[in-house]
């Protein structure tokens, strides 16, 4: 939120609801491990989104289902 408010067009350029799932690496470093994150476009996940994440078959992304 800005004060005074900025218009929606400019706000979209500087604000985002996107986030990444996975371990954060050193901000100043640069290595292949920095790319080992799952990027999602919104903070609310649907059941389909959760299922797609659960089905990721990669050794760096282990998932567990809690019941």
GROMACS elastic network, one bead per residue, 0.5 to 0.9 nm:
[ bonds ]
;  ai    aj funct       b0    kb
    1     4     6  0.87958   500
    1     5     6  0.70907   500
    1     6     6  0.86660   500
    1    11     6  0.89981   500
    1    15     6  0.88661   500
    2     5     6  0.50148   500
    2     6     6  0.66985   500
    2    11     6  0.89650   500
    3     6     6  0.77582   500
    5    11     6  0.86874   500
    6     9     6  0.82543   500
    6    10     6  0.65145   500
    6    11     6  0.59978   500
    7    10     6  0.56790   500
    7    11     6  0.60135   500
    7    12     6  0.87392   500
    8    12     6  0.60946   500
    8    13     6  0.88305   500
    9    12     6  0.54586   500
    9    13     6  0.69676   500
   10    13     6  0.52164   500
   10    14     6  0.68783   500
   10    15     6  0.87428   500
   11    14     6  0.54806   500
   11    15     6  0.57816   500
   11    16     6  0.86939   500
   12    15     6  0.54005   500
   12    16     6  0.68158   500
   13    16     6  0.79975   500
   16    19     6  0.83123   500
   16    41     6  0.83727   500
   16    42     6  0.84602   500
   17    40     6  0.88063   500
   17    41     6  0.64819   500
   17    42     6  0.52195   500
   17    43     6  0.62492   500
   18    39     6  0.71936   500
   18    40     6  0.56572   500
   18    42     6  0.50172   500
   18    43     6  0.66829   500
   19    38     6  0.84462   500
   19    39     6  0.58876   500
   19    40     6  0.55507   500
   19    41     6  0.65315   500
   19    42     6  0.70106   500
   19    43     6  0.69354   500
   20    23     6  0.89322   500
   20    37     6  0.59756   500
   20    38     6  0.53563   500
   20    40     6  0.59744   500
   20    41     6  0.86097   500
   21    24     6  0.87633   500
   21    36     6  0.89543   500
   21    37     6  0.54987   500
   21    38     6  0.50041   500
   21    39     6  0.63580   500
   21    40     6  0.76930   500
   22    36     6  0.69074   500
   22    38     6  0.65259   500
   22    39     6  0.89360   500
   22    61     6  0.79336   500
   23    33     6  0.89568   500
   23    34     6  0.85555   500
   23    36     6  0.77382   500
   23    37     6  0.70170   500
   24    27     6  0.80757   500
   24    34     6  0.73844   500
   24    36     6  0.89762   500
   24    37     6  0.82235   500
   25    28     6  0.86133   500
   25    29     6  0.75429   500
   25    30     6  0.87323   500
   25    31     6  0.89068   500
   25    33     6  0.72800   500
   25    34     6  0.58674   500
   26    29     6  0.52426   500
   26    30     6  0.79313   500
   26    34     6  0.81879   500
   27    30     6  0.79650   500
   27    34     6  0.88249   500
   29    34     6  0.83075   500
   30    33     6  0.81410   500
   30    34     6  0.67040   500
   31    34     6  0.56771   500
   31    35     6  0.78893   500
   32    35     6  0.57007   500
   32    36     6  0.73478   500
   33    36     6  0.53218   500
   33    37     6  0.85130   500
   34    37     6  0.73692   500
   35    38     6  0.85390   500
   36    60     6  0.71968   500
   36    61     6  0.83121   500
   37    61     6  0.85370   500
   38    53     6  0.84021   500
   38    61     6  0.89499   500
   40    43     6  0.74530   500
   40    45     6  0.86635   500
   41    44     6  0.89471   500
   42    45     6  0.72995   500
   45    48     6  0.78583   500
   45    49     6  0.55499   500
   45    50     6  0.63956   500
   46    49     6  0.50380   500
   46    50     6  0.63192   500
   46    51     6  0.86156   500
   47    50     6  0.50835   500
   47    51     6  0.61405   500
   47    52     6  0.86683   500
   48    51     6  0.50342   500
   48    52     6  0.62048   500
   48    53     6  0.86739   500
   49    52     6  0.51726   500
   49    53     6  0.63239   500
   49    54     6  0.86031   500
   50    53     6  0.51331   500
   50    54     6  0.60759   500
   50    55     6  0.86475   500
   51    55     6  0.61467   500
   51    56     6  0.88502   500
   52    55     6  0.51366   500
   52    56     6  0.65616   500
   53    56     6  0.54157   500
   53    61     6  0.89403   500
   53    63     6  0.80340   500
   54    57     6  0.84357   500
   54    62     6  0.83878   500
   54    63     6  0.58792   500
   54    64     6  0.76527   500
   54    65     6  0.79914   500
   55    63     6  0.82760   500
   56    61     6  0.69451   500
   56    62     6  0.80870   500
   56    63     6  0.81860   500
   57    60     6  0.87744   500
   57    61     6  0.72970   500
   57    62     6  0.80315   500
   58    61     6  0.55140   500
   58    62     6  0.73719   500
   59    62     6  0.65475   500
